[in-house]
Amino acid sequence: GSRMQSDGDQKADVKHRMDIAQSRFSSLHHIWRDHRLPTSMKIRLYKTSVCSTLTHACEAWDMTQDVISLINGFNSRCLHVITSKHYRDTATNPDYNIISSIRRRRLRYLG
């Protein structure tokens, strides 16, 4: 479900979704550490399993700079574990840009 606050701030809902997605990400730690699997397969699994959990009902989020920073930080930390790249590299040039994915999803929702 979603969490709404009386002041209309979306950060509580985003943090709640991030907690659920982090739980899903942590449950797959054996896959992220497996060096036999190609990185492309790990990223596809990350998109379908973790990111779909995180972005559930994202069409209603107000994409303020604070919310974008929260989401980008989560994405960067996860990609760092998956790809073993430095945090700054995954933040500035992510292998999967979750913000553009959310924007595409929102535009598709609007029609």
N, C-alpha and C positions, 0 to 999 in steps of 0.2 A: 503494500500500500504506500500511499504518500503521506507526508507530514506537512501540515500547514501551520503557520504561525499567525497570530493575530495582527502583527505588524506587516505581514506580507513578505517577509524575508524568506528567500528560497534556500538559504544555506543549510537549514536544519534538514530539509528533505534531501538535499545533495549529500550531506554528510551521512545520513541514514543509508542512502543507496550505496555510498562508498564503503560503509561498514559491511554491507551485505556482499558487495563485489570483492572486498578484501578477504572475506571468509572463503569465497569461491576460489580466489586466486591462491590463497594459502593451502587449500585442500589439493591443489594441483602442483604443489612444490616439487614432487618427484619428477614431474614432466619437465618443469623449467630447468632442472639440474641435469637432466639426461643429455649427455653429449652426443648420443647416437642419433637423436632426432634433429632434423634440419630446422634452422631458425624460422624459415618460412612457415613450416607446419605449426610451430609453437605460436607464432603470431596469429595464424588463422584460428587456432584454438582459443587464444586470448580474446580475439574479436568476438567469436561466437559464444564463448562461455562467460567471460568476465565482463566485457564491454556491454553485452546485451543486458546483463544484470544491472550494471551501473546506469545505463541510459533508459531503463524502463520508465515510461511516463515523462521523458525529458521534454516533450513538446510543450509542457506547461511551465517549464522553468524560465525565469527571467534571467537572461544571460548577461549578468553584470560582470564587471571585471573581477570581483571577488570570486564569483562562481566559476568563471573561466580559469582563474588561477588554481582553485581547488581541484578542478577536473584535470588540468594540465599537470599538476603536481602528482596526482595519483597515477596518471598515464605514464609519466616520466619514471616514477619509481618502479612500476611494473615492467616497463620496457627495459630498464636497467638490469633487472633480475633475469629477464628472458634473453637479452642479447649480450649481456656482459659489457655493454658500452658504458662510458662515463655518464653521470647524471646530466651534465650540461649538454652532451651530445644528444641524449634522448629528449631533452627539453627543447633545444633549438632546431633539431632536425629529426623528429620522431619517425620511426618506421611505420607507425600507424597514427594518423592525426585524428584524434577522437572528437575534437571541436568541429572540424569540417564535416565529420560524419553526423554529428548532432544537427548541424545547420542543414545538411541535405535532408535529414529525417524530418525536421521541422517544416521545410519547404514542401516536402511531399505530403505532409499532414495538411498543410494549408490548401493544397490543390494546385 
